[in-house]
Amino acid sequence: MSRSVATPLMLASPGAVLFAGLVIVPLVLTLILSFLAYDHATGIKDSWTLAHYVHVLSDSYYLGIFWRTLRLAALTTLICALIGAPEAYILSRMRSPWRSVFLLVIIGPLLVSVVVRAFGWSMLLGSTGLVNAALHAIGLGPVRLLYTETAIVIALVHVMLPFMVIPVWTALQKLDPMIEAAAWTLGASRFSALRRVVMPQVSMGLLSGSLIVFGLSASAFAIPGLLGGRRLKMAATLVYDEYMHELNWPLGAAIAILVLVANLVIMLAYNRAVEARARRMLG
């Protein structure tokens, strides 16, 4: 083997081994586990079956949790896009030192544990929390917020927003400001220039942020577990219950694989749709 071929392989091999050990091998083992039979009296059996997949896909309880997971993940992604894209645009137009300060405000929460932030939101959204106290002061409260889908979405948006802002801001950094100025010179309004010149250029950044936010929201565990309670389950908390409480590992593995496949199908379809639209708009 020539040196020009061997050097890249040697450089890539440590990362490839790490990826295989931390991602591929556990995923393959989970897939194998999902096809093993399970008996509540004797545990996991050394026989193959599709019963877990049939049980999950034919039970309205599991389908309802899947639908809630994907719906809340999509809603979180939409809200993050509506907030994060303008925020990234404002950030890209700022000058030093305010840009550095604003960027620190955006990424600063990432330094705090998700569990800590979830506990913080549980105190804010509780029946005696600051939000209900403010609503009560203006005659609108108290309102039940904790252990609802609203609480989960609020906390998810707070946690996921930086993952939307950063990719869009990075795409905006590559955009020449003179292009937008040229559109103004040719008679376009600021809104038209933003919609027809800036947005097509940053669509790939928006796509990257949306995929990251959707994937992380659909697999979130701490926030649904702490703010959703025991009755309002999402996919990650359902898998945890099957593994740790019911001890039905094959069923938990089947649920995890189905959620993974659903996420991949949705994200790939969204990716193809956005890329096709961007190609049409950019020529």
Protein Blocks (a to p, Z undefined) as FASTA:
>chain_A
ZZklmmmmmmmmmmmmmmmmmmmmmmmmmmmmmmpccdfklopadbddfklmmmmmmpmk
lmmmmmmmmmmmmmmmmmmmmmmmmmmmmmmmpccfklmmmmmmmmmmmmpcfklmmmmm
mmmmmmklmklmmmmmnopaccdfbhpaklmmmmmmmmmmmmmmmmmmmmmmmpcfklmm
mmmmnopafklmmmmmmmmmmmmmmmmmmmmmmmmmmmpfklmmmmnojmlccfklmmmm
mmmmnopmklmmmmmmmmmmmmmmmmmmmmmmmmmmmmmmnZZ
